[in-house]
Amino acid sequence: MHARQAVEPLVEVLRDVGEEDKVRAGAAVSLGWIGDAQASEPLAEV
């Protein structure tokens, strides 16, 4: 599954939760993007 496909449902959920939870969820999404980017780098560069 592509990262953007996974994020779209999260965006819908974020609209229904409190502000503090939105911040936490946003941080989790950002960390997921960072993990995806690192995972796509060749192992020789890591």
C-alpha positions as CSV (number, residue, x, y, z in Angstrom):
1,M,0.0,0.0,0.0
2,H,1.3,3.4,-0.9
3,A,1.8,5.8,2.0
4,R,-0.6,8.4,0.6
5,Q,-3.4,5.7,0.4
6,A,-2.8,4.9,4.1
7,V,-2.8,8.6,5.0
8,E,-6.2,9.6,3.4
9,P,-8.3,7.6,5.9
10,L,-6.2,9.1,8.7
11,V,-7.1,12.6,7.5
12,E,-10.8,11.7,7.8
13,V,-10.3,10.4,11.4
14,L,-8.4,13.5,12.4
15,R,-11.4,15.6,11.6
16,D,-13.4,13.8,14.3
17,V,-10.9,13.9,17.2
18,G,-9.8,16.6,19.7
19,E,-6.9,19.1,19.0
20,E,-4.4,17.3,21.2
21,D,-5.1,14.0,19.5
22,K,-4.7,15.7,16.1
23,V,-1.2,16.8,17.1
24,R,-0.3,13.3,18.2
25,A,-1.7,11.7,15.1
26,G,0.0,14.3,12.9
27,A,3.3,13.5,14.5
28,A,2.7,9.7,14.0
29,V,2.0,10.3,10.3
30,S,5.1,12.4,9.9
31,L,7.2,9.7,11.6
32,G,5.6,7.1,9.2
33,W,6.7,9.2,6.2
34,I,10.2,9.4,7.6
35,G,10.3,5.6,8.1
36,D,9.0,5.1,4.5
37,A,11.7,7.3,3.1
38,Q,14.4,5.6,5.1
39,A,13.2,2.1,4.1
40,S,13.3,3.1,0.4
41,E,17.0,4.1,0.6
42,P,19.5,1.4,-0.6
43,L,21.0,-0.5,2.3
44,A,24.5,0.4,1.2
45,E,23.7,4.1,2.0
46,V,22.3,3.5,5.4
